[in-house]
Amino acid sequence: MTKLPALRRSPIALVVLLLLGLTMTGTAYAAFKPAAPVNPMEQAANASEEDIETGRKLFLANCASCHGTNAQGNGTAGPSLVGVGAAAVDFQVSTGRMPLAEPGVQAPRNARAVNFSEEEIYQMAAFVHSLGPGPDVPEPEYLDASQGDPANGGKLFRTNCAMCHNSSGSGGALTRGKYAPDLMNVTPAHIYEAMQTGPQSMPVFNDDNITPEEKRDVIAFIKDIEEGGSSYGGHSLGSLGPAGDALFVWTFGIALIIGAAVWLGRKAS
């Protein structure tokens, strides 16, 4: 028993305690730190010949009926895919928009319709990418919303995106039955790829229009809204913008005014 107090007073004991503390802190940080965003797939430009050939077979079995056996389009059924790049394939197939379930003015997002594994999507993307130069899937560093600037992203979003997707990213109606989809719960990779490739009626924002770092800022802004950043002052009212706010004020405001008028009338009589 006399040795234990002596060991506690030893200078070595302090060093041991510091080492134990640092080890436990490092272990806890590694266990609980947030996972870094991962790339949806490897760069298609680095795909092997085997992956490209497998992707060609998958394409012929699932896409050629509309896009043609050489992916050069098939009349009005499907456009040419030469030059659209791997990013377009990953976006369209990973979100369930393609293969198109039925003809329509717009292909809806449908995660339950995805019938391909990540590897198969990568292989089809590699095949399409081999047909002509086009945007590849984004680098992981540009998908990390924590590294982006939501304030700058908000400026870019309001300038380039809000007229269709609403200032809060909740979507909106377009002409001829088309619509700009809701951007909540969309993965950073798909947001980036949509800006890169311009699906449906959306314009293309290449790196000359919006740089990769600015695209990351836009992703940071959208994720900030998704986490509640649009309702700091109270209830978001569905994040529908001025129209929703005006409807709320009109409905409840008129009711309050009528109620006050009735009350004042009865009191005067």
Number of C-alpha atoms within 10 A of each C-alpha: 5 6 7 8 9 10 11 11 10 10 9 10 13 12 11 11 11 11 12 12 12 12 11 12 12 11 11 11 10 11 10 8 8 8 8 12 16 14 16 22 20 17 18 24 18 9 17 13 13 10 20 21 15 16 22 23 16 18 24 16 11 13 19 19 15 19 21 19 15 16 22 17 18 16 11 8 11 17 14 15 21 17 16 20 26 31 29 26 26 26 24 22 24 23 19 21 18 21 15 17 12 8 8 10 11 17 18 17 17 14 12 8 16 18 14 14 10 14 14 16 25 28 30 28 32 31 29 28 27 19 16 12 14 20 19 23 27 22 16 16 15 21 27 18 22 15 13 20 18 24 14 15 21 23 15 18 25 17 11 14 21 19 15 19 21 21 19 25 26 20 21 16 13 13 7 8 9 15 19 21 16 15 20 15 10 14 16 26 25 23 18 22 26 20 19 27 23 14 16 14 13 14 14 15 18 15 14 7 11 17 12 19 17 20 29 28 28 30 31 25 27 26 22 17 21 17 12 11 15 18 13 9 7 7 10 16 13 12 19 16 15 11 10 14 14 11 12 13 13 12 10 11 13 12 12 13 11 12 12 12 12 12 11 11 10 9 8 7 5
